[in-house]
């Protein structure tokens, strides 16, 4: 019988490959985190997971409980995740860049029962819990688990049990909590294992390097589950360090790397060396590479960058990947749907778009269950999931075009979401926080192209006092600092333009199309103030 839970798959793989390394901590990451470098075998991880499982079970943790975790990309993340999964509890990963208002929302919305948090963030979580009106026990990664009582007799977790709750930004101003089951994760791993072509995986010998955060679907589901499925080794960096990247690739002896579109331009900016095409990497897997750099990167570094499309909501249920020839390098092509994925490209009127005509991408799983492998719900938002699945198709909000041979090309995002360095930012959420500033009368936020980050946050602001506008840069810096105290650093405006008025509808809503034109105009104006240098990750 195949594994029904993440924990069961982990144990099965640990039985097959007990001495294989499961996780490697490189010296560069160990130095940042203050932990020991080295490899952790499947057998060693299994022992740690079992000890933690017993601790959670003795404390009364049971199916349906949600446990928050903020430990960044440390190996202890897997210990807690797998142990909780064994009991049917759900992990709620917390982005360490979130600040009090965001944390308070997540704590209240998820109704997490406990949070496992790094010591330097304990007070932040306590303050956020207080703002949310919840009493939240908070422990360190290695602390004893407080006793909640004795768990009553319950059914063992299965494939449909919630395994994680991942928050993703939407267009409503509040992040949505995506409920992800064991099936979601297991399917993500088996999808990767079965694809073949340029991304074929070898059983028991792969070494995958990723700088992506474990609170995102890519590292948590795609990378982790792929390695669990084939008994490979995962190396999760603390984050992407351009100057250290190739040294880390060599030190880990990586066979696979995962990337975001922001990475190739930075790596291409470094001086060329004779070692560039001797990395040992077979392929990179990611999305968003600049089409103008795609071929040049592959020629210089000697391995293909395989572009793919997926969302937190789709998981492995509907992934499209350019893993076979022709890949149409340099064209924004992300492949052709496989037999497991049904696709439609629809115009604004809901009719199928003509070949080569842009339209919204709709997807579903082929076969009797169109939602197989997808997220199961938006927590506490049934209307949102009904809207997303209108007509039996998942509406992605991405605008694409499809050629006569079925290949798909990314065009733009229909939803009002800014994508900066792989992070989805809700314009409405940023606008809501900016409107709390005492000097702002009105504001509209949109994306502006950025050569390294994909998008940057651009804010058009109407001030309450014309006199303040004369101070220009000082006012803009004050507004940005105001945001940085309330939002993750990447959500704060990178550019601010002070305007007399915003383009509004007759019902006083922002005209997003006209705003896009205004932003394009103001982005070229010398009066626009750059605040990008203020946007730094908090230590």
RAFEN-V610999 format. One record per residue. N is the residue number from 1. RES is the residue in three letters. SS is DSSP state (helix for helix, strand for strand, loop for the rest). PSI is psi in whole degrees, 0 to 359 (NA if undefined). BURIAL is b if it has 16 or more other C-alpha atoms within 10 Angstrom, else e. Layout:
BEGIN
n,res,ss,psi,burial
N,RES,SS,PSI,BURIAL
N,RES,SS,PSI,BURIAL
END
This chain:
BEGIN
n,res,ss,psi,burial
1,UNK,loop,132,e
2,UNK,loop,159,e
3,UNK,loop,140,b
4,UNK,loop,348,b
5,UNK,loop,163,b
6,UNK,helix,316,b
7,UNK,helix,318,b
8,UNK,helix,320,b
9,UNK,helix,317,b
10,UNK,helix,314,b
11,UNK,helix,320,b
12,UNK,helix,319,b
13,UNK,helix,321,b
14,UNK,helix,328,b
15,UNK,helix,324,e
16,UNK,helix,321,e
17,UNK,loop,59,b
18,UNK,loop,326,b
19,UNK,loop,355,e
20,UNK,loop,145,b
21,UNK,strand,134,b
22,UNK,strand,315,b
23,UNK,strand,140,b
24,UNK,strand,132,b
25,UNK,strand,113,b
26,UNK,loop,155,b
27,UNK,helix,324,b
28,UNK,helix,318,b
29,UNK,helix,321,b
30,UNK,helix,322,b
31,UNK,helix,322,e
32,UNK,helix,318,e
33,UNK,helix,346,e
34,UNK,loop,37,e
35,UNK,loop,173,e
36,UNK,loop,138,e
37,UNK,loop,167,e
38,UNK,strand,180,e
39,UNK,strand,144,b
40,UNK,strand,118,b
41,UNK,strand,165,b
42,UNK,helix,320,b
43,UNK,helix,317,b
44,UNK,helix,317,b
45,UNK,helix,322,b
46,UNK,helix,321,b
47,UNK,helix,317,e
48,UNK,helix,319,b
49,UNK,helix,318,b
50,UNK,helix,319,b
51,UNK,helix,319,e
52,UNK,helix,324,b
53,UNK,helix,315,b
54,UNK,helix,321,e
55,UNK,helix,316,b
56,UNK,helix,320,b
57,UNK,helix,318,b
58,UNK,helix,333,b
59,UNK,helix,352,b
60,UNK,loop,13,b
61,UNK,loop,135,b
62,UNK,loop,174,b
63,UNK,loop,139,b
64,UNK,loop,340,b
65,UNK,loop,143,b
66,UNK,strand,133,b
67,UNK,strand,120,b
68,UNK,strand,150,b
69,UNK,strand,130,b
70,UNK,strand,86,b
71,UNK,loop,15,b
72,UNK,loop,219,b
73,UNK,loop,32,b
74,UNK,loop,151,b
75,UNK,loop,335,b
76,UNK,helix,340,e
77,UNK,helix,314,b
78,UNK,helix,326,b
79,UNK,helix,310,b
80,UNK,helix,317,b
81,UNK,helix,309,b
82,UNK,helix,321,b
83,UNK,helix,316,b
84,UNK,helix,322,b
85,UNK,helix,326,b
86,UNK,helix,333,b
87,UNK,loop,358,b
88,UNK,loop,12,b
89,UNK,loop,159,b
90,UNK,strand,138,b
91,UNK,strand,137,b
92,UNK,strand,93,b
93,UNK,strand,139,b
94,UNK,loop,123,b
95,UNK,loop,121,b
96,UNK,loop,347,b
97,UNK,loop,351,b
98,UNK,loop,149,b
99,UNK,loop,188,b
100,UNK,helix,311,b
101,UNK,helix,320,b
102,UNK,helix,319,b
103,UNK,helix,319,b
104,UNK,helix,318,b
105,UNK,helix,313,b
106,UNK,helix,318,b
107,UNK,helix,314,b
108,UNK,helix,318,b
109,UNK,helix,317,e
110,UNK,helix,338,b
111,UNK,loop,40,b
112,UNK,loop,144,b
113,UNK,loop,336,b
114,UNK,strand,154,b
115,UNK,strand,134,b
116,UNK,strand,114,b
117,UNK,strand,145,b
118,UNK,loop,148,b
119,UNK,helix,322,e
120,UNK,helix,355,e
121,UNK,helix,3,e
122,UNK,helix,311,b
123,UNK,helix,325,e
124,UNK,helix,317,b
125,UNK,helix,323,b
126,UNK,helix,317,b
127,UNK,helix,320,e
128,UNK,helix,320,b
129,UNK,helix,319,b
130,UNK,helix,319,e
131,UNK,helix,326,b
132,UNK,helix,353,b
133,UNK,loop,30,e
134,UNK,loop,145,b
135,UNK,loop,113,e
136,UNK,loop,110,b
137,UNK,strand,135,e
138,UNK,strand,128,b
139,UNK,strand,160,b
140,UNK,loop,167,b
141,UNK,loop,331,b
142,UNK,loop,8,e
143,UNK,loop,160,e
144,UNK,loop,148,e
145,UNK,loop,127,b
146,UNK,loop,148,b
147,UNK,loop,125,e
148,UNK,loop,349,e
149,UNK,loop,183,e
150,UNK,loop,126,e
151,UNK,loop,133,e
152,UNK,loop,164,e
153,UNK,loop,125,e
154,UNK,loop,162,e
155,UNK,loop,148,e
156,UNK,loop,146,e
157,UNK,loop,150,b
158,UNK,loop,194,b
159,UNK,loop,333,b
160,UNK,loop,359,e
161,UNK,loop,138,b
162,UNK,strand,128,b
163,UNK,strand,334,b
164,UNK,strand,157,b
165,UNK,strand,107,b
166,UNK,strand,133,b
167,UNK,strand,133,b
168,UNK,strand,139,b
169,UNK,loop,139,b
170,UNK,loop,207,b
171,UNK,loop,5,b
172,UNK,loop,356,e
173,UNK,loop,345,b
174,UNK,loop,136,b
175,UNK,loop,147,b
176,UNK,strand,140,b
177,UNK,strand,109,b
178,UNK,strand,117,b
179,UNK,strand,121,b
180,UNK,strand,125,b
181,UNK,strand,175,b
182,UNK,helix,322,b
183,UNK,helix,318,b
184,UNK,helix,310,b
185,UNK,helix,316,b
186,UNK,helix,321,b
187,UNK,helix,324,b
188,UNK,helix,318,b
189,UNK,helix,315,b
190,UNK,helix,327,b
191,UNK,helix,310,b
192,UNK,helix,314,b
193,UNK,helix,325,b
194,UNK,helix,356,e
195,UNK,helix,317,e
196,UNK,loop,203,e
197,UNK,helix,222,e
198,UNK,helix,341,b
199,UNK,helix,29,b
200,UNK,loop,137,e
201,UNK,loop,139,b
202,UNK,loop,135,e
203,UNK,loop,124,e
204,UNK,loop,5,b
205,UNK,loop,358,e
206,UNK,loop,149,b
207,UNK,strand,106,b
208,UNK,strand,127,b
209,UNK,strand,129,b
210,UNK,strand,138,b
211,UNK,loop,6,b
212,UNK,loop,151,b
213,UNK,loop,147,b
214,UNK,loop,354,b
215,UNK,loop,5,b
216,UNK,loop,155,b
217,UNK,helix,322,b
218,UNK,helix,307,b
219,UNK,helix,321,b
220,UNK,helix,319,b
221,UNK,helix,300,b
222,UNK,helix,304,b
223,UNK,helix,306,b
224,UNK,helix,312,b
225,UNK,helix,327,b
226,UNK,helix,315,b
227,UNK,helix,322,b
228,UNK,helix,324,b
229,UNK,helix,326,b
230,UNK,helix,7,b
231,UNK,loop,33,b
232,UNK,loop,179,b
233,UNK,strand,135,b
234,UNK,strand,134,b
235,UNK,strand,114,b
236,UNK,strand,112,b
237,UNK,loop,163,b
238,UNK,loop,325,b
239,UNK,loop,180,e
240,UNK,loop,121,b
241,UNK,loop,103,e
242,UNK,loop,316,b
243,UNK,loop,335,e
244,UNK,loop,349,e
245,UNK,helix,305,b
246,UNK,helix,331,b
247,UNK,helix,320,e
248,UNK,helix,319,b
249,UNK,helix,316,b
250,UNK,helix,317,e
251,UNK,helix,324,e
252,UNK,helix,342,b
253,UNK,loop,48,b
254,UNK,loop,137,b
255,UNK,loop,338,b
256,UNK,strand,140,b
257,UNK,strand,145,b
258,UNK,strand,145,b
259,UNK,strand,162,b
260,UNK,strand,160,b
261,UNK,helix,337,b
262,UNK,helix,339,b
263,UNK,helix,311,b
264,UNK,helix,318,b
265,UNK,helix,321,b
266,UNK,helix,318,e
267,UNK,helix,326,b
268,UNK,helix,338,e
269,UNK,loop,343,e
270,UNK,loop,150,e
271,UNK,loop,141,e
272,UNK,loop,146,e
273,UNK,loop,166,e
274,UNK,loop,340,e
275,UNK,loop,358,e
276,UNK,loop,320,e
277,UNK,loop,24,e
278,UNK,loop,42,e
279,UNK,loop,335,b
280,UNK,loop,358,e
281,UNK,loop,134,b
282,UNK,loop,322,b
283,UNK,strand,157,b
284,UNK,strand,146,b
285,UNK,strand,125,b
286,UNK,strand,208,b
287,UNK,strand,150,b
288,UNK,loop,16,b
289,UNK,loop,139,b
290,UNK,loop,122,b
291,UNK,helix,334,e
292,UNK,helix,341,e
293,UNK,helix,348,e
294,UNK,helix,304,b
295,UNK,helix,320,e
296,UNK,helix,322,e
297,UNK,helix,313,b
298,UNK,helix,321,b
299,UNK,helix,322,e
300,UNK,helix,316,b
301,UNK,helix,353,b
302,UNK,loop,19,b
303,UNK,loop,153,b
304,UNK,strand,145,b
305,UNK,strand,111,b
306,UNK,strand,111,b
307,UNK,strand,139,b
308,UNK,strand,163,b
309,UNK,strand,134,b
310,UNK,loop,172,b
311,UNK,loop,163,b
312,UNK,loop,318,b
313,UNK,loop,325,b
314,UNK,loop,332,b
315,UNK,helix,220,b
316,UNK,helix,3,b
317,UNK,helix,331,b
318,UNK,loop,87,b
319,UNK,loop,138,b
320,UNK,strand,130,b
321,UNK,strand,142,b
322,UNK,loop,64,b
323,UNK,loop,4,b
324,UNK,loop,156,e
325,UNK,loop,147,e
326,UNK,loop,139,e
327,UNK,loop,350,b
328,UNK,loop,50,b
329,UNK,loop,135,b
330,UNK,loop,19,e
331,UNK,loop,7,e
332,UNK,loop,20,b
333,UNK,strand,134,b
334,UNK,strand,25,b
335,UNK,strand,189,b
336,UNK,strand,138,b
337,UNK,loop,139,b
338,UNK,loop,176,e
339,UNK,loop,343,e
340,UNK,loop,354,e
341,UNK,strand,126,b
342,UNK,strand,142,b
343,UNK,strand,143,b
344,UNK,strand,147,b
345,UNK,strand,118,b
346,UNK,strand,146,b
347,UNK,loop,176,b
348,UNK,loop,334,e
349,UNK,loop,2,e
350,UNK,loop,353,e
351,UNK,loop,155,e
352,UNK,strand,132,e
353,UNK,loop,150,b
354,UNK,loop,158,e
355,UNK,loop,135,e
356,UNK,loop,6,b
357,UNK,loop,127,e
358,UNK,loop,144,b
359,UNK,strand,173,b
360,UNK,strand,138,b
361,UNK,strand,124,b
362,UNK,strand,137,b
363,UNK,strand,160,b
364,UNK,strand,165,b
365,UNK,strand,136,b
366,UNK,loop,155,b
367,UNK,loop,194,e
368,UNK,loop,336,e
369,UNK,loop,97,e
370,UNK,loop,348,b
371,UNK,loop,9,b
372,UNK,loop,128,b
373,UNK,loop,350,b
374,UNK,loop,172,b
375,UNK,loop,157,b
376,UNK,loop,338,b
377,UNK,strand,159,b
378,UNK,strand,119,b
379,UNK,loop,126,b
380,UNK,loop,28,e
381,UNK,loop,66,e
382,UNK,helix,326,e
383,UNK,helix,327,e
384,UNK,helix,320,e
385,UNK,helix,326,b
386,UNK,helix,319,e
387,UNK,helix,317,e
388,UNK,helix,326,b
389,UNK,loop,23,b
390,UNK,helix,130,e
391,UNK,helix,11,e
392,UNK,helix,8,e
393,UNK,loop,144,b
394,UNK,strand,123,b
395,UNK,strand,113,b
396,UNK,strand,334,b
397,UNK,strand,1,b
398,UNK,strand,138,b
399,UNK,strand,126,b
400,UNK,strand,172,b
401,UNK,strand,152,b
402,UNK,strand,130,b
403,UNK,loop,181,e
404,UNK,loop,338,e
405,UNK,loop,4,e
406,UNK,loop,0,e
407,UNK,strand,142,b
408,UNK,strand,142,b
409,UNK,strand,128,b
410,UNK,strand,136,b
411,UNK,strand,305,e
412,UNK,strand,177,e
413,UNK,strand,126,e
414,UNK,loop,322,e
415,UNK,loop,155,e
416,UNK,loop,66,b
417,UNK,strand,136,b
418,UNK,strand,128,b
419,UNK,strand,104,b
420,UNK,strand,116,b
421,UNK,loop,41,b
422,UNK,loop,353,b
423,UNK,strand,131,b
424,UNK,strand,126,b
425,UNK,strand,125,b
426,UNK,strand,120,b
427,UNK,helix,322,b
428,UNK,helix,321,b
429,UNK,helix,316,b
430,UNK,helix,319,b
431,UNK,helix,321,b
432,UNK,helix,319,e
433,UNK,helix,318,b
434,UNK,helix,324,b
435,UNK,loop,348,e
436,UNK,loop,349,e
437,UNK,loop,132,e
438,UNK,loop,341,e
439,UNK,loop,0,b
440,UNK,strand,129,e
441,UNK,strand,324,e
442,UNK,strand,154,b
443,UNK,strand,148,b
444,UNK,strand,136,b
445,UNK,strand,140,b
446,UNK,strand,174,b
447,UNK,strand,147,b
448,UNK,strand,140,b
449,UNK,strand,141,b
450,UNK,strand,130,e
451,UNK,loop,337,e
452,UNK,loop,323,b
453,UNK,loop,0,b
454,UNK,strand,289,b
455,UNK,strand,157,b
456,UNK,strand,157,b
457,UNK,strand,124,b
458,UNK,strand,125,b
459,UNK,strand,124,b
460,UNK,strand,121,b
461,UNK,strand,132,b
462,UNK,strand,119,b
463,UNK,strand,155,b
464,UNK,loop,330,e
465,UNK,loop,127,e
466,UNK,helix,332,e
467,UNK,helix,325,e
468,UNK,helix,328,e
469,UNK,helix,332,b
470,UNK,loop,338,e
471,UNK,loop,348,e
472,UNK,loop,258,b
473,UNK,helix,318,b
474,UNK,helix,319,e
475,UNK,helix,317,b
476,UNK,helix,318,b
477,UNK,helix,321,b
478,UNK,helix,319,e
479,UNK,helix,318,b
480,UNK,helix,316,b
481,UNK,helix,325,b
482,UNK,helix,315,b
483,UNK,helix,318,b
484,UNK,helix,337,b
485,UNK,loop,347,e
486,UNK,loop,343,b
487,UNK,loop,161,b
488,UNK,loop,146,b
489,UNK,helix,324,b
490,UNK,helix,344,b
491,UNK,helix,341,b
492,UNK,loop,154,b
493,UNK,loop,137,b
494,UNK,loop,340,b
495,UNK,strand,141,b
496,UNK,strand,129,b
497,UNK,strand,125,b
498,UNK,strand,126,b
499,UNK,loop,161,b
500,UNK,loop,324,e
501,UNK,loop,162,e
502,UNK,loop,152,b
503,UNK,loop,116,b
504,UNK,strand,154,e
505,UNK,loop,177,e
506,UNK,loop,339,e
507,UNK,loop,16,e
508,UNK,loop,27,e
509,UNK,loop,153,e
510,UNK,strand,130,b
511,UNK,loop,100,e
512,UNK,helix,325,b
513,UNK,helix,314,e
514,UNK,helix,327,e
515,UNK,helix,320,b
516,UNK,helix,319,b
517,UNK,helix,319,e
518,UNK,helix,317,b
519,UNK,helix,317,b
520,UNK,helix,320,b
521,UNK,helix,313,e
522,UNK,helix,333,b
523,UNK,helix,332,b
524,UNK,loop,359,e
525,UNK,loop,136,e
526,UNK,loop,345,e
527,UNK,loop,342,e
528,UNK,loop,138,b
529,UNK,strand,126,b
530,UNK,strand,130,b
531,UNK,loop,17,b
532,UNK,helix,321,b
533,UNK,helix,343,e
534,UNK,helix,345,e
535,UNK,loop,88,b
536,UNK,loop,140,e
537,UNK,loop,132,e
538,UNK,loop,143,e
539,UNK,loop,NA,e
END
